[in-house]
Amino acid sequence: MASAAFAPNVDRLRPATAPSPERLRAIGDMQAFLARTHPQTPAEALRLLRNAYPDMPLSVRVAACGLAA
């Protein structure tokens, strides 16, 4: 049986810029929310997401709006 010290570390294998699976799922949920609410501007979309997902970081809400570079 291999020791825990040699267990693969998934976070270490993922590039630093790649979002975690949880964040990808949250972004998908937010995009579905925006598709249902039809905001007229990016500012309105961000406001709606801030109200609906207050615990998510701004960077995730921005990515959900398609504004991330």
Number of C-alpha atoms within 10 A of each C-alpha: 3 6 6 8 7 7 8 9 10 7 10 8 8 11 9 9 6 10 13 13 9 9 17 15 12 17 21 14 14 22 19 12 16 17 10 9 11 10 14 8 10 13 12 12 22 18 14 18 22 15 10 12 16 11 8 14 11 14 11 19 25 18 17 24 19 12 10 10 5
